[in-house]
């Protein structure tokens, strides 16, 4: 039976890159965006996965706690049931919101305690547990690819892109909603997508949780701003809103208000360990921060 790789969330930042990497490998791909399938409907989810050998889950829901609480458990339940019925493997692109308590212990490994301090983190823990429990029971084969905050040429929703890179490219001051002097791991989005595909294609990946590759040592946001200023020939200063200002902005920008619940990830060191992945896949080439930032600036400059 021919293999078919379905990508749920194919119109998102990471979904697009997963589709591109699968096609580059000459594999049969079925991209599914949010308009093509209602994954809140169990029957539609089964229809969507029919014929699939693998389902990459790279869905991005609106950044609202209530939406996540209402929709993510239903979507994950439907994906698990559909994967069981059609007999396909599930590769879930995840974040690290479920880790806690704060401050996170660095380097952050796959064994980090899971006492999430945010409501969004509790949702992520709930759905990841659902998926791994289904795998443990033998209902499906599943793996989880956990990613640090990502950036890159097409990472329009990445926190570094939105607050630093995109603003500096248009001559605006970069801003950071946290401590810019602590170390923070960022994943280069093309690397994250490529590594997710590697996990999906590796039989020994299933039943496990993996941190996706990040360059080391981690940089500070201040270092990144200095590097971008050098590359652009600019001298833009970094703006760091006070907690009072953030509260005020949150009155008019709901996303900022939601992000405040994740502030603990930006106030202290956030250093990911990808040792488990790299020991298993030593041939994987991680893009350095300087190369990743240079690539991002070069490609995005053409669009500005």
C-alpha positions in Angstrom: 0.0 0.0 0.0 1.4 3.4 -1.0 2.1 5.8 1.8 0.3 9.1 2.0 1.4 11.9 4.3 -1.5 14.1 5.4 -0.5 17.5 7.0 -3.2 19.0 9.2 -2.7 22.8 9.4 -0.9 23.0 6.1 -1.5 26.7 5.8 0.3 27.5 9.0 4.0 28.6 9.5 5.2 25.1 10.3 2.6 23.2 8.3 3.7 24.8 5.0 7.3 23.9 5.7 6.5 20.3 6.6 4.6 20.0 3.3 7.6 21.5 1.4 10.0 19.1 3.1 7.8 16.0 2.4 7.5 17.1 -1.3 11.3 17.6 -1.5 11.7 14.0 -0.5 9.4 12.9 -3.3 6.7 11.7 -0.9 2.9 11.8 -1.6 1.5 14.7 0.4 -2.1 15.7 1.2 -2.2 19.3 2.6 -5.3 20.0 4.7 -5.9 23.6 5.9 -8.5 24.8 8.3 -11.0 25.6 5.6 -10.9 22.1 4.1 -11.8 20.1 7.2 -13.6 20.7 10.5 -11.6 18.7 12.9 -14.2 19.4 15.6 -16.4 17.0 13.7 -15.5 13.4 14.3 -16.9 12.1 11.0 -15.1 14.8 9.0 -11.9 14.0 10.8 -12.1 10.3 9.7 -12.8 11.4 6.1 -9.9 13.7 6.2 -7.4 11.0 7.3 -8.8 8.2 5.1 -6.0 6.6 3.1 -3.3 8.2 5.2 -0.3 6.3 6.5 0.9 9.4 8.5 -0.8 12.4 9.9 1.3 15.5 10.8 -0.6 17.7 13.2 0.6 21.2 12.9 -2.6 23.0 13.7 -2.6 26.5 15.1 -5.8 27.7 16.9 -6.4 31.3 17.8 -4.3 32.4 20.7 -7.1 32.5 23.2 -7.3 30.4 26.4 -11.0 29.7 26.1 -10.7 28.6 22.5 -7.9 26.2 23.4 -9.9 24.8 26.4 -13.0 24.3 24.3 -11.5 23.0 21.0 -8.1 21.3 21.5 -9.4 18.3 23.6 -12.2 17.7 21.0 -9.8 18.0 18.1 -7.2 15.7 19.7 -9.9 13.1 20.6 -11.2 13.1 17.0 -7.7 12.8 15.6 -6.9 9.8 17.8 -10.2 8.1 16.9 -9.7 8.7 13.2 -6.1 7.6 13.3 -7.2 4.4 15.0 -9.9 3.7 12.4 -7.8 4.3 9.3 -4.6 2.9 10.8 -2.3 5.9 10.4 0.5 7.2 12.6 0.3 10.6 14.3 3.1 13.1 14.5 2.1 16.1 16.8 4.0 19.4 16.5 3.9 20.7 20.1 5.3 23.5 22.2 6.6 23.4 25.8 3.9 25.2 27.6 3.2 22.1 29.7 6.5 22.3 31.6 6.5 23.9 35.1 6.6 25.1 37.7 8.3 28.4 37.0 11.1 29.2 36.7 11.8 26.3 34.3 14.9 24.3 35.1 17.6 24.6 32.4 18.6 23.0 30.3 15.0 22.0 29.6 14.8 18.3 28.7 12.0 15.9 27.8 12.0 14.8 31.5 11.1 18.3 32.9 8.4 18.2 35.5 4.9 19.1 34.1 3.2 21.4 36.5 2.1 24.1 34.0 1.7 27.5 35.6 -0.7 28.7 32.9 -4.1 27.6 31.7 -2.8 27.3 28.2 -0.1 25.0 29.5 -2.7 22.9 31.2 -4.4 22.4 27.9 -1.2 21.4 26.2 -0.5 18.9 28.9 -4.0 17.4 28.6 -3.9 16.8 24.9 -0.3 15.5 24.9 -1.3 13.1 27.7 -4.3 12.0 25.6 -2.1 11.2 22.6 0.6 9.3 24.6 -2.0 7.4 26.5 -3.6 6.2 23.2 -0.1 5.1 22.0 0.5 3.3 25.3 -2.8 1.4 24.9 -1.8 0.4 21.4 -4.7 2.2 19.8 -2.4 4.2 17.6 1.3 5.0 17.0 2.1 8.5 17.9 5.1 10.8 18.6 5.4 14.3 19.9 7.8 16.9 18.5 8.2 19.7 21.0 9.6 23.0 19.7 11.1 26.1 21.3 9.8 29.5 20.1 10.5 29.5 16.4 11.6 32.2 13.9 12.5 32.3 10.3 11.6 33.8 6.8 8.1 32.4 6.9 7.5 32.4 10.7 5.1 35.3 10.7 3.5 34.1 14.0 6.9 33.6 15.7 7.3 35.9 18.7 10.8 36.9 17.6 9.6 37.7 14.1 6.7 39.8 15.3 8.4 41.7 18.0 11.9 42.1 16.8 12.8 41.0 13.2 9.7 42.4 11.3 9.8 45.7 13.2 13.5 46.3 12.7 13.1 45.6 9.0 10.6 48.4 8.7 12.7 50.8 10.8 10.7 50.4 14.0 12.1 49.9 17.4 12.2 46.2 18.4 10.2 45.4 21.6 10.4 42.5 24.0 7.7 41.5 26.5 10.2 40.1 29.0 13.8 40.3 30.2 16.0 40.8 27.1 19.2 39.9 29.0 18.4 36.2 29.8 19.3 33.4 27.4 16.4 32.2 25.2 16.5 29.2 22.8 14.8 29.8 19.4 14.2 27.1 16.8 14.8 28.0 13.1 11.5 27.1 11.6 12.8 25.3 8.5 14.9 23.1 10.9 11.9 22.5 13.1 9.8 21.3 10.2 12.6 19.2 8.7 13.3 17.5 12.1 9.5 16.9 12.6 9.5 15.0 9.2 12.6 13.1 10.3 10.7 11.9 13.4 7.7 11.0 11.3 9.8 8.8 9.0 11.7 7.1 11.8 10.1 3.9 13.2 11.9 4.3 16.5 10.4 7.8 17.1 6.9 6.5 18.1 5.8 6.3 21.7 8.3 9.0 22.6 8.6 12.8 23.1 11.3 14.7 21.4 12.7 18.2 21.6 13.4 19.6 18.2 16.9 21.0 17.3 18.0 24.4 18.5 21.4 26.0 18.1 23.7 26.4 21.1 24.7 28.3 23.1 21.4 30.2 23.3 21.5 34.0 22.7 19.8 36.8 24.6 17.3 38.9 22.8 19.6 41.9 23.3 22.4 40.0 21.5 20.0 39.3 18.6 19.0 42.9 18.4 22.6 44.0 18.3 23.3 41.4 15.6 20.4 42.6 13.4 21.4 46.2 13.9 24.8 45.3 12.6 23.4 43.4 9.6 21.0 46.2 8.7 23.4 49.1 9.5 20.8 50.5 11.9 20.9 51.7 15.5 17.5 50.8 16.7 17.1 50.6 20.5 15.2 47.9 22.2 11.9 48.8 23.9 10.8 46.8 27.0 7.3 47.8 28.2 6.8 48.0 31.9 4.3 45.6 33.6 1.9 48.5 34.0 2.2 49.4 30.3 1.6 45.8 29.3 -1.5 45.7 31.4 -2.7 48.8 29.6 -1.9 47.5 26.2 -3.7 44.3 27.1 -6.9 46.2 27.4 -6.8 46.9 23.6 -4.7 43.9 22.4 -6.2 40.6 23.6 -3.2 38.7 22.3 -0.9 40.7 24.6 -3.2 40.0 27.5 -3.0 36.2 26.7 0.7 36.3 26.3 1.0 37.8 29.8 0.1 34.4 31.2 3.3 33.0 29.5 5.6 35.7 30.8 7.5 33.3 33.0 9.1 31.9 29.9 10.6 35.2 29.0 11.7 36.5 32.5 14.4 33.8 33.2 16.7 31.6 31.2 14.8 29.4 28.6 17.4 27.0 27.3 16.2 23.9 25.4 18.1 20.7 25.3 17.9 18.7 22.0 20.5 16.2 23.0 18.1 13.3 22.7 17.2 14.1 19.1 20.8 14.8 18.1 22.2 11.6 19.6 19.6 9.7 17.6 20.0 11.7 14.4 23.7 12.9 14.5 23.6 13.6 10.7 21.1 16.4 11.2 22.6 19.8 10.5 21.3 22.6 12.9 21.3 26.1 11.4 23.3 28.5 13.5 21.6 31.6 14.9 23.7 33.9 12.8 22.9 32.0 9.6 19.2 31.7 10.5 18.9 35.4 11.3 20.9 36.3 8.1 18.6 34.0 6.0 15.5 35.5 7.6 16.6 39.1 7.0 17.7 38.4 3.4 14.4 36.7 2.4 12.1 39.1 4.3 13.9 42.2 3.0 12.6 41.3 -0.5 9.1 41.5 0.8 9.4 44.8 2.7 
